Amino acid sequence: MIIKNVTVIDGTGSAPRPGTDVTIADGHFTDLRPTTAPAPGSHADDQVLDGRGGYLVPGLWESHTHLTGHAMAVPETERVAHLRGQLDDYLKAGITSVCDLGGSVAYGRQAREAVRPGTAATLFYAGPCFTGPEGWPLQIHGDRTMALETGSAEDARRTVRELLGQVDFVKCIFDGKDGERLPLAALEVIVAEAHAVGKNVLAHVATGTDVRDAIRAGVDCIEHSFVPQDAADLAEAERIAALMAEAGTLFCPTVVTWEQLGHNGDRAHLDRLVADRVITAEEAAEIAARPAYGKPFPHHPADESRIRFDYAMRALPLFRDAGVKLVAGSDIALTMPTPTSALLRELQLFAQAGLDSSEIIAAATSRAAEKIGKHDTVGTVTVGAVADAVLLDADPLTDIAHLIDPQHHRAVISAGLLAHH
Ligand SMILES: [Zn+2]
């Protein structure tokens, strides 16, 4: 396939390259060159996509969700088909890769195997997450196929060695008071064992102390913005940003999680989502009619979630200025019509917090791949990378809406194949 005369925004933060011909073969980008005569080696029977007036960006990533966990609510015989359908929906929204941060290994594997390349989003998964004894989220589901209760470094070493051969990366819940939280020594062992076989470790946190301990333990990415000690004081965020930047730790703040948990039941918030064109008025009515709408969420009180949200929105530019690599992920879709709209809202919130479009594109592509250690093979429009991309009809650098509104998607390409809308 050749995409002729397109502006390439490669996802790394580099300057856009207008007037480029992009060649794809065997599922990968094989050549990028200025549009001139036919590229050497091109054939008359190559599929040609006219890229004039268009912008080619890497396929988007949902880098924090729990598809396999939520699928447990579906009858067992329908679970794989349900997951397959969700990966289909992601691809239709331009999201070519999805990271599952805690669920069952078996359903992760079966869902990935149910997808032929190019027909749905690619699933990467953690399998069960590590947590402390009786730790979160066991209180919510009690399912020990999805969480590994770990009370010591010895427990951690035995369990992580069994797990590493079956998963793409490791997820640790590092949240709770002393005695509840995964022991720091266990987290250190998990990081050492995972890094020894080239796999990354992602840590869910609650407080600034959790963040600092997890960074020092060497985790690759911090999941969730933290509960600040003082909501009026950004100095804590500044100190944490400096620590993250120095250690090279990525940061996936999932601001849309805290927005939803903080405003669950608040109709004015749904009106804002409608005004921001994330959902329609009909979808707002459907969400408000759900049985869970407005019900307290376990472990995450609404007022604390609002503090986390407001603080993170003010702090994001500080993290950017400190040189922290921000990553886009949405976690939950509690007050969203679909999981895909939660990610698109996360990108919109990044823009509202003051990040520029180039940073947002990197956060939703190359940095998401980097978070799970895959950035050498996927997540960019560069020669050699897996050919996952979205062809937009307008410049996403001038308005992020051109990236997140599927109406601006002229084509979605997955593993070098055109996905059909
Ligand atoms: Zn999560």
Boltz pocket constraint, residues with backbone or C-beta under 6 A from the ligand:
constraints:
  - pocket:
      binder: B
      contacts: [[A, 64], [A, 65], [A, 66], [A, 101], [A, 331]]
      max_distance: 6.0
